[in-house]
Every structure is written in C-alpha cells, then in structure tokens.
Amino acid sequence: KLAGCTLFITGASRGIGKAIALKAAKDGANIVIAAKTAEPHPTLPGTIYTAAEEIEAAGGKALPCIVNVREEQQIINAVEKAVKTFGGIDILVNNASAISLTGTLETATKKVNLMMDVNVRGTYLTSKACLPYLRKSKNPHILNLSPPMNLNPMWFKNHCAYTISKYGMSMCVLGMAEEFRGEVAVNALWPKTAIHTAAMDMLGGAGIEKQCRKTDILADAAYCILTKPKTFTGNFIIDEVLLREEGVKDFDVYAIAPGHPLMPDFFLEVEIDTTAIKHKRYGAAQEEKKLSESQQEGAEGGKVETESAAAKPSGPVAETFRVIQGAVTEEYVRSTQGVFQFELSGDGGGTWYIDLKTKGGSAGFGKPPVTADVVMSMSSADFVKMFTGKLKPTLAFMSGKLRIKGNMALAIKLEKMLSQLNSKL
C-alpha cells in the first residue's frame, strides 16, 4: 500500500519513529530519516545511518538527514533534499519529542525551552515546511505522536511544561486538520499503554520493560492510519482501540512480557481506575480543606486532635517504616546516597523519612536529620501498597497518585531498593 510513497519521519533513528519507518519500508516506501543522531550516542542505540541500513534491508529506500527540529534551516534543507531525491513528500510523521517529568519549580528553563522547541515548535515548523509538497500528493497524511487532550488537572499538576508541550502537538492536529480539510489528512496517534523505548528505560529504570508493549503496536496502528484516504482526518487515535476495530484480537504479541500487567500511558483515564483517580482528585481537595479547618480551630482553641494522633504513629505505615528501619544496611546507604521525605495524607499520615545517606542509615517518623533530596507526597494507603509491591511507583507517579519533587534519578534508585525489600514487607 505504501510502495513508492515518501515518508518524512522526525526522530526516526530509534524507538517508535524507526518502528514506523521499518513497517513502511516492507512495502517498498522511501523513508527520510530526519533525526539528529549522526554519531553513536553513549547510552542510546542507533544513528540515522544504522537506521538507514535497517530500512534498506527491510525493502525500503532510505535518506538519512541530520535534523535537529529546533533548527528551522535544518528542517528546510532536509525537506528540499527529500523532494530532490524522491520527487515529493506524501507523509509526515512528527515523532521527535523531548520529555521532563518535573514540577514547575524543578524544571530548568533550558528543559522548558527544549520541550517547547522540539514538541510544539518543531512539529509546527516541520509541518509548515512539508505542507506545500504534501498538497501535491494523491493521499497525503500528517501524523503526530501526541495524546488526546484531557484537561483533567491531574495531567498538568506533576509536569505542567511537558503536558503543555504535548498538547501543543495535539493542537496542531486540531488546527491543521480543519485548515487543510480535503487536501491533507492530519491525525494524532497515542499508545494505550507504556511503550518500551530507550526513553522509558531512562524514566522507569530496570524492570520497567515488563509493564510495556513493543513499538510494533504503534507501527501497525500508524500503518492503518496512513493507508486510509485523506478524508480520514482530525482524529485522536489510541493504538489498541484502532487495531481492535481493524480486527486484531491477540494483543499478547505486542507485550514484552505476555500476561504481565501493563502500565497505562499518560493522559488516558484508565477504565478500571478512573473512578478512583477522580474520587481522589476531587475528594483530596475536600480532605485538605477539612484538615486546614481543623488546624485553624486548633490554633484558636488549643490542642489539635490530629497532632496528638500523629505524635504516636501506629498502624500499617508505622509498621512499614519499622520493617524498613530493620532492613536498612550499609550497602543500601553506600549504593543509594539519598534522603527521602514522605508527606503522607490519611491514616498514619504526616511526615516520614528514609535516610540512605548518613552513616548507618535510618527511617522513621518526622523530618529527616538532613535536608531531603527527594520529597514524595501520596496517601498512606497508596504508600503501603507501594512498599508491599501492590502498586508500582512508576504507575503511581503516572496516574497522579504520587507526586515527586527533587532528584528523579534518586527516586528511581528507591524503586530498585523497593523491589528487594518487597519480600520482607
């Protein structure tokens, strides 16, 4: 179906972009690999040249172009080279993306600039450069790897800049689909679950791949979209939903570890968990209001009941910290070198800490003996689930149940320690 078509794919040297390229290459498509990795990266696999070899081996024609989508001239040069080499452009896949899952005060300005430049501006400028040629194609498509816009504040509060940048890509779909209706199809594609890529390894740490699907599922979904007529436009497509409609029944083939629970992706309300998430979101505000009111009364009328309860912590949270204290070893302290503070709401709540930096290490109620490197906020119930292996920290973070401030690398180190502690808890 895509034989002889020319696809311009940003970020195609690895991951999702490369998977889409290889799927099209099997049809005999021409692929413009518009990515910035020309020299091997110290930690990330693949360059535009190794991707080109794979594409040609799969049956396609490849044109590797060094393109940093932050540089408009590099985009224009690659588009002109593509047209000169293959005679035009039929499909644009805006896949290049930058991510930093950090709060407003923790996101460095250069990271904000990077996400806005790559995700929003890069998508916009690449689309602008390709559109004059796309309009000349028989069945032109633009496909952005971006989510349906879910304005639940849950998706903004933990990583506002990243969310704005990804929704910026989605807004390009909204606007351009309408602007070029009848001329060029413009759609968005997003995975239902986490996808195993080098970026996911960096975000989730070791073992995260078991909760992910392969990039193949997005390649198959993209192929379905790109082979539809240009009248199919302005859609926000979820990979699994589309493939089910197309008749796919076996999704185990896409799993890294078939049968293992999968982590839902950002910006999607999980069917089974939606009510819990919504209840938590709206309920938490009421609980906070009640708590602040009771503290206000305490300030005026003397002793506060919640404080006296917290003074002698007991219950599942206290028991969990008792076990952690007993399990802390010099080895954990030496390999972690971090201090974690937990702000817990609900039964057994309050401030707790795990010190894996000071000699000997310690854990318990109250503020840590030295300034915390990472502050984690969550409900007591979710904290206990997390420390007993019933709730993955990554999933807790992505679904808004866990808020993290500070050093994300140390937060990932704690997850590794948790997996070793689970048997004792």
Backbone torsions as a table, in degrees:
resi	resn	phi	psi	omega
1	LYS	NA	-31.6	-178.3
2	LEU	-104.1	12.2	179.8
3	ALA	-57.4	128.0	178.3
4	GLY	80.4	-8.2	177.4
5	CYS	-76.5	148.1	177.8
6	THR	-107.6	120.6	178.8
7	LEU	-107.7	129.3	175.5
8	PHE	-104.5	110.3	-174.1
9	ILE	-118.9	120.3	177.1
10	THR	-82.6	145.0	-179.8
11	GLY	64.2	36.8	-174.1
12	ALA	-93.1	8.5	-177.9
13	SER	-79.3	-15.0	-180.0
14	ARG	-159.4	175.0	171.2
15	GLY	60.3	-139.0	-174.0
16	ILE	-63.8	-43.4	-179.8
17	GLY	-58.6	-43.8	180.0
18	LYS	-68.2	-38.0	179.8
19	ALA	-62.2	-41.3	177.8
20	ILE	-65.2	-41.0	179.6
21	ALA	-61.5	-44.9	-177.9
22	LEU	-66.6	-36.3	178.0
23	LYS	-62.5	-45.3	179.8
24	ALA	-69.6	-33.4	-178.6
25	ALA	-62.7	-31.7	179.5
26	LYS	-62.3	-24.8	177.2
27	ASP	-84.4	-9.4	-176.2
28	GLY	91.2	31.1	179.4
29	ALA	-81.1	160.8	172.6
30	ASN	-94.4	129.0	-177.3
31	ILE	-118.7	123.4	172.1
32	VAL	-94.5	113.7	-178.9
33	ILE	-90.3	95.6	-177.5
34	ALA	-98.1	89.8	-177.7
35	ALA	-144.3	166.1	-172.5
36	LYS	-97.8	-9.4	-177.2
37	THR	-83.5	97.4	177.4
38	ALA	-97.7	-35.4	177.0
39	GLU	-101.6	145.3	179.3
40	PRO	-54.2	134.5	179.3
41	HIS	-83.8	144.0	-177.8
42	PRO	-59.9	-32.2	-177.3
43	THR	-121.1	-20.3	-177.2
44	LEU	-100.0	139.4	-177.4
45	PRO	-78.3	151.2	168.1
46	GLY	85.4	147.5	172.6
47	THR	-130.9	175.6	178.2
48	ILE	-63.6	-26.0	-177.7
49	TYR	-80.9	-38.9	176.8
50	THR	-68.3	-35.9	177.2
51	ALA	-64.1	-40.6	179.4
52	ALA	-60.5	-40.6	178.4
53	GLU	-62.2	-44.2	-179.9
54	GLU	-64.5	-39.9	-179.1
55	ILE	-64.6	-43.2	-179.8
56	GLU	-69.0	-36.1	177.8
57	ALA	-65.8	-29.5	180.0
58	ALA	-80.2	-10.4	177.0
59	GLY	114.6	4.1	-179.9
60	GLY	-102.2	177.3	173.3
61	LYS	-109.7	137.8	-174.9
62	ALA	-121.3	142.1	173.8
63	LEU	-128.3	97.7	178.9
64	PRO	-76.0	127.8	179.4
65	CYS	-128.8	131.0	176.4
66	ILE	-75.9	110.0	-178.2
67	VAL	-135.3	115.8	166.1
68	ASN	-98.8	113.0	-173.5
69	VAL	-64.8	-5.0	174.6
70	ARG	-77.0	-17.0	-177.2
71	GLU	-106.4	106.0	-175.2
72	GLU	-58.2	-39.1	-177.3
73	GLN	-64.7	-35.6	177.8
74	GLN	-64.4	-38.0	177.1
75	ILE	-63.4	-50.5	-178.0
76	ILE	-59.3	-43.5	-179.6
77	ASN	-61.5	-42.6	-178.5
78	ALA	-67.9	-38.7	178.6
79	VAL	-62.7	-45.7	179.9
80	GLU	-63.4	-38.9	179.2
81	LYS	-66.3	-39.3	179.5
82	ALA	-62.9	-45.3	-178.6
83	VAL	-66.0	-40.1	179.7
84	LYS	-65.7	-39.3	-176.6
85	THR	-76.5	-46.5	-171.5
86	PHE	-110.9	-3.6	176.2
87	GLY	87.5	-0.4	178.9
88	GLY	163.5	-175.8	175.9
89	ILE	-133.6	129.6	-179.4
90	ASP	-104.9	-30.6	-174.1
91	ILE	-140.7	136.1	172.2
92	LEU	-118.1	127.7	173.6
93	VAL	-114.2	111.4	177.2
94	ASN	-88.2	93.1	-175.5
95	ASN	-109.7	-26.7	-177.9
96	ALA	-55.8	134.1	-176.2
97	SER	-155.8	149.8	176.0
98	ALA	-121.8	146.3	-175.1
99	ILE	-137.6	138.0	169.6
100	SER	-147.3	109.9	-175.5
101	LEU	-88.6	67.2	-174.9
102	THR	-127.7	153.0	179.3
103	GLY	-71.5	171.3	-175.1
104	THR	-56.4	-46.7	-176.3
105	LEU	-76.7	-20.1	-178.8
106	GLU	-93.2	-7.6	-176.4
107	THR	-91.6	112.4	179.5
108	ALA	-62.7	147.8	-178.6
109	THR	-56.0	-37.3	-179.2
110	LYS	-65.7	-30.5	177.1
111	LYS	-72.3	-39.4	176.9
112	VAL	-60.1	-48.7	179.9
113	ASN	-59.1	-43.0	-179.1
114	LEU	-59.9	-49.0	-177.6
115	MET	-65.7	-41.4	179.2
116	MET	-68.2	-40.6	-178.4
117	ASP	-67.4	-45.6	-177.0
118	VAL	-77.0	-53.8	-170.9
119	ASN	-72.1	-53.0	-175.5
120	VAL	-87.2	-60.6	-174.2
121	ARG	-65.0	-42.1	-179.7
122	GLY	-61.8	-43.4	178.0
123	THR	-62.6	-45.5	-178.1
124	TYR	-63.3	-48.4	-175.9
125	LEU	-70.2	-36.0	178.6
126	THR	-67.6	-40.2	177.1
127	SER	-61.8	-44.9	-178.8
128	LYS	-60.4	-41.7	-178.2
129	ALA	-70.4	-33.4	-177.0
130	CYS	-85.6	-26.8	-172.4
131	LEU	-55.1	-42.7	179.5
132	PRO	-57.5	-33.0	-179.8
133	TYR	-84.1	-36.5	177.9
134	LEU	-59.7	-39.0	-178.1
135	ARG	-62.7	-20.4	180.0
136	LYS	-89.4	-9.1	-177.0
137	SER	-80.5	156.9	179.9
138	LYS	-72.1	-38.4	-178.5
139	ASN	-139.5	69.7	-173.5
140	PRO	-78.6	145.8	178.5
141	HIS	-138.1	143.8	163.2
142	ILE	-116.2	131.5	177.4
143	LEU	-126.4	118.6	177.8
144	ASN	-101.4	134.1	175.2
145	LEU	-84.6	83.0	-176.4
146	SER	-147.5	159.2	-171.3
147	PRO	-88.4	162.4	168.0
148	PRO	-64.7	144.5	-175.4
149	MET	-80.7	112.8	-180.0
150	ASN	-112.5	109.6	-173.0
151	LEU	-87.4	17.8	171.7
152	ASN	-61.9	124.5	-176.5
153	PRO	-56.7	-19.8	177.8
154	MET	-52.5	-35.7	-176.2
155	TRP	-83.6	-5.4	179.0
156	PHE	-105.0	-33.9	-166.1
157	LYS	-65.4	-30.9	-175.8
158	ASN	-92.8	-22.1	-177.0
159	HIS	-154.1	65.9	-173.5
160	CYS	-55.9	-47.3	-176.2
161	ALA	-63.4	-43.7	-180.0
162	TYR	-62.5	-44.8	-179.5
163	THR	-61.0	-46.0	178.8
164	ILE	-57.2	-43.3	-176.3
165	SER	-67.8	-39.4	179.6
166	LYS	-71.6	-38.7	177.8
167	TYR	-69.0	-25.1	174.4
168	GLY	-61.9	-39.9	176.5
169	MET	-64.3	-39.6	179.9
170	SER	-67.9	-34.0	178.2
171	MET	-69.1	-29.3	173.4
172	CYS	-61.7	-38.5	178.0
173	VAL	-63.8	-48.9	-179.8
174	LEU	-55.0	-51.0	-175.3
175	GLY	-71.3	-48.1	-174.9
176	MET	-72.8	-31.1	177.9
177	ALA	-60.6	-40.2	-179.2
178	GLU	-76.6	-41.4	-178.0
179	GLU	-63.2	-37.7	-175.6
180	PHE	-112.1	23.5	179.1
181	ARG	-55.9	132.7	-178.8
182	GLY	89.2	-15.9	-179.4
183	GLU	-110.9	-50.9	-176.7
184	VAL	-135.7	131.1	174.6
185	ALA	-78.0	134.9	177.5
186	VAL	-131.0	118.4	-177.0
187	ASN	-136.9	166.2	175.9
188	ALA	-119.9	145.4	176.5
189	LEU	-128.0	137.7	-178.8
190	TRP	-145.0	142.4	-179.8
191	PRO	-79.8	146.6	177.0
192	LYS	-73.4	-34.4	-179.1
193	THR	-120.3	168.6	174.6
194	ALA	-60.8	143.8	179.9
195	ILE	-111.5	135.5	-177.5
196	HIS	-77.6	108.0	176.1
197	THR	-135.3	174.1	177.4
198	ALA	-60.4	-36.2	179.4
199	ALA	-63.0	-40.2	-179.7
200	MET	-66.3	-37.2	176.8
201	ASP	-60.6	-41.2	-179.2
202	MET	-67.7	-38.3	-177.6
203	LEU	-76.7	-40.4	-170.9
204	GLY	-101.6	-17.4	-179.5
205	GLY	79.2	-175.8	-176.1
206	ALA	-61.5	141.6	176.6
207	GLY	88.7	-11.3	-176.7
208	ILE	-64.8	-27.9	-174.2
209	GLU	-60.6	-27.2	-179.3
210	LYS	-63.5	-23.9	-179.1
211	GLN	-93.2	7.4	-173.6
212	CYS	-116.0	163.4	169.5
213	ARG	-102.7	164.5	177.8
214	LYS	-76.2	159.4	178.0
215	THR	-63.8	-18.8	-178.9
216	ASP	-53.4	-35.1	-176.1
217	ILE	-65.0	-37.2	178.1
218	LEU	-73.2	-34.9	177.3
219	ALA	-63.0	-43.4	180.0
220	ASP	-66.2	-41.3	179.3
221	ALA	-66.8	-42.3	178.8
222	ALA	-60.3	-42.2	-179.7
223	TYR	-60.5	-42.1	177.5
224	CYS	-58.6	-43.9	-176.9
225	ILE	-68.8	-46.6	-172.8
226	LEU	-71.8	-14.4	177.6
227	THR	-100.3	3.0	175.5
228	LYS	-83.4	160.3	178.0
229	PRO	-66.3	160.4	-176.4
230	LYS	-67.9	-8.4	175.2
231	THR	-72.1	-16.7	176.9
232	PHE	-82.8	95.7	-172.5
233	THR	-147.3	157.4	177.4
234	GLY	75.1	22.6	-176.9
235	ASN	-102.1	146.3	173.3
236	PHE	-110.3	103.5	-167.7
237	ILE	-104.2	135.1	173.2
238	ILE	-99.8	129.6	-172.0
239	ASP	-49.9	-53.8	-175.6
240	GLU	-64.7	-39.6	-179.5
241	VAL	-60.1	-47.0	179.9
242	LEU	-63.3	-46.2	-176.6
243	LEU	-65.9	-33.8	175.1
244	ARG	-63.6	-42.1	177.8
245	GLU	-62.6	-30.4	-179.2
246	GLU	-82.8	-1.1	175.6
247	GLY	101.1	4.4	178.0
248	VAL	-73.4	131.3	-178.7
249	LYS	-115.6	-30.9	-176.5
250	ASP	-97.4	104.9	179.8
251	PHE	-98.2	-5.1	176.2
252	ASP	-62.7	-28.4	-179.1
253	VAL	-63.6	-21.8	-179.4
254	TYR	-91.0	-11.5	-175.4
255	ALA	-79.7	141.3	173.1
256	ILE	-68.5	-42.8	178.5
257	ALA	-126.3	88.1	-177.4
258	PRO	-51.3	134.8	179.8
259	GLY	91.7	-18.0	-179.8
260	HIS	-77.8	139.6	177.9
261	PRO	-56.8	140.1	-177.1
262	LEU	-101.7	145.4	178.6
263	MET	-86.1	125.2	177.6
264	PRO	-67.0	151.6	-179.4
265	ASP	-83.0	169.0	176.8
266	PHE	-58.8	155.2	169.2
267	PHE	72.6	1.9	179.2
268	LEU	-113.4	131.3	174.4
269	GLU	-77.4	125.1	-179.9
270	VAL	-78.6	128.2	-175.2
271	GLU	-49.5	-52.8	-174.2
272	ILE	-70.0	-21.6	-172.5
273	ASP	-109.2	-3.7	-172.4
274	THR	-57.0	-48.3	-176.1
275	THR	-62.9	-39.7	-179.6
276	ALA	-63.4	-43.6	-179.0
277	ILE	-64.3	-47.1	-178.0
278	LYS	-64.5	-42.8	-179.7
279	HIS	-60.6	-43.8	-178.8
280	LYS	-61.9	-43.0	-176.7
281	ARG	-64.1	-51.2	-176.9
282	TYR	-78.8	-33.5	-179.2
283	GLY	-69.9	-36.9	-176.9
284	ALA	-61.1	-38.9	-179.7
285	ALA	-61.1	-41.3	179.6
286	GLN	-66.5	-42.4	-179.8
287	GLU	-62.2	-44.1	179.4
288	GLU	-61.4	-39.0	179.9
289	LYS	-63.1	-46.8	-179.7
290	LYS	-60.7	-43.0	-178.0
291	LEU	-62.9	-45.6	-178.9
292	SER	-64.7	-35.1	177.9
293	GLU	-65.2	-42.3	-179.0
294	SER	-67.1	-35.4	178.3
295	GLN	-68.5	-36.2	178.1
296	GLN	-62.7	-45.8	178.5
297	GLU	-59.6	-40.9	-178.6
298	GLY	-61.6	-39.6	-179.0
299	ALA	-64.1	-33.5	-177.9
300	GLU	-88.0	-34.9	-171.4
301	GLY	-110.9	16.7	176.5
302	GLY	100.6	-127.7	-169.9
303	LYS	-69.9	136.7	176.7
304	VAL	-100.9	130.5	-176.5
305	GLU	-62.5	-40.8	-176.4
306	THR	-62.5	-33.5	-178.8
307	GLU	-69.0	-40.7	-178.4
308	SER	-66.6	-34.3	177.8
309	ALA	-66.5	-39.9	-177.2
310	ALA	-72.9	-23.3	-177.4
311	ALA	-64.1	-29.4	177.9
312	LYS	-122.7	74.8	-176.1
313	PRO	-62.7	137.9	174.7
314	SER	-147.7	177.9	179.4
315	GLY	97.6	-170.0	-173.8
316	PRO	-59.3	-37.3	-178.9
317	VAL	-66.7	-48.1	179.8
318	ALA	-60.7	-40.1	179.2
319	GLU	-64.2	-41.4	178.8
320	THR	-60.8	-44.5	179.8
321	PHE	-68.0	-31.6	177.5
322	ARG	-62.9	-43.6	179.6
323	VAL	-66.8	-42.1	179.5
324	ILE	-59.8	-45.8	-179.8
325	GLN	-56.5	-42.1	-179.6
326	GLY	-70.4	-24.5	-176.1
327	ALA	-92.6	-14.2	-178.3
328	VAL	-63.8	128.3	178.9
329	THR	-125.1	165.5	177.0
330	GLU	-59.4	-34.3	-179.4
331	GLU	-62.5	-45.1	177.1
332	TYR	-59.2	-44.4	-178.1
333	VAL	-63.4	-46.7	-177.6
334	ARG	-63.5	-42.0	-175.1
335	SER	-83.0	-20.5	-176.5
336	THR	-96.9	-52.6	-179.2
337	GLN	51.9	55.5	178.7
338	GLY	-150.8	152.6	176.8
339	VAL	-116.7	126.5	-175.1
340	PHE	-114.3	129.1	177.2
341	GLN	-113.0	136.8	-178.8
342	PHE	-118.3	123.1	174.5
343	GLU	-103.1	104.4	-173.3
344	LEU	-107.7	138.2	176.8
345	SER	-107.6	156.6	178.9
346	GLY	92.9	-164.8	-177.2
347	ASP	-58.8	132.0	179.6
348	GLY	71.3	18.0	-176.7
349	GLY	-73.9	-166.5	-177.2
350	GLY	110.8	-164.3	-178.9
351	THR	-98.4	128.3	177.5
352	TRP	-130.9	166.6	-179.2
353	TYR	-149.8	158.7	167.6
354	ILE	-130.2	117.7	179.6
355	ASP	-101.1	107.3	177.5
356	LEU	-115.9	39.9	179.6
357	LYS	-129.9	-45.4	-179.1
358	THR	-71.9	146.1	-178.3
359	LYS	-49.3	129.7	178.6
360	GLY	89.8	-33.9	-179.6
361	GLY	71.8	157.8	177.7
362	SER	-161.3	165.4	177.8
363	ALA	-152.0	147.9	178.9
364	GLY	166.6	-165.7	-176.4
365	PHE	-86.1	145.7	177.3
366	GLY	99.7	-173.4	-178.3
367	LYS	-78.8	149.8	179.6
368	PRO	-66.5	156.6	-178.6
369	PRO	-64.2	-25.4	175.3
370	VAL	-127.3	165.7	-176.9
371	THR	-57.7	134.8	-178.6
372	ALA	-72.3	141.7	174.0
373	ASP	-83.7	-30.4	-177.7
374	VAL	-135.1	132.9	174.3
375	VAL	-116.2	123.8	-179.9
376	MET	-115.4	130.1	179.6
377	SER	-116.4	131.4	178.7
378	MET	-167.2	175.2	177.4
379	SER	-79.3	154.6	179.1
380	SER	-59.1	-41.3	-177.9
381	ALA	-61.5	-43.9	179.9
382	ASP	-69.3	-33.1	177.8
383	PHE	-61.0	-46.8	-179.8
384	VAL	-63.4	-42.2	177.9
385	LYS	-59.9	-41.7	-176.9
386	MET	-65.0	-41.4	-176.3
387	PHE	-81.7	-9.3	176.7
388	THR	-108.5	11.5	173.5
389	GLY	82.3	6.8	-178.8
390	LYS	-89.1	-11.9	178.9
391	LEU	-140.1	119.9	179.7
392	LYS	-71.9	131.9	178.5
393	PRO	-54.0	-39.4	-179.0
394	THR	-62.9	-42.8	179.6
395	LEU	-67.0	-40.5	177.9
396	ALA	-59.3	-41.8	-179.8
397	PHE	-67.1	-47.2	-175.6
398	MET	-67.2	-30.1	-178.6
399	SER	-91.7	4.2	175.5
400	GLY	85.5	3.7	-179.8
401	LYS	-78.4	-22.6	-178.9
402	LEU	-124.4	127.8	174.5
403	ARG	-109.0	135.0	-177.5
404	ILE	-122.7	129.9	173.5
405	LYS	-122.7	137.6	177.3
406	GLY	110.8	-144.9	-171.0
407	ASN	-78.7	104.9	-177.3
408	MET	-65.8	-33.8	-179.4
409	ALA	-62.5	-39.0	178.0
410	LEU	-69.3	-35.4	177.8
411	ALA	-60.2	-38.7	178.8
412	ILE	-68.7	-36.5	177.3
413	LYS	-61.7	-38.4	180.0
414	LEU	-63.8	-37.1	179.1
415	GLU	-60.2	-40.2	179.1
416	LYS	-64.1	-40.1	179.4
417	MET	-64.6	-37.7	-179.6
418	LEU	-58.9	-42.8	-177.7
419	SER	-62.3	-29.3	177.8
420	GLN	-80.2	-28.3	-178.0
421	LEU	-82.1	-22.7	-172.1
422	ASN	-50.0	-38.4	-177.3
423	SER	-63.8	-32.6	-179.0
424	LYS	-80.7	-23.7	-177.8
425	LEU	-91.2	NA	NA
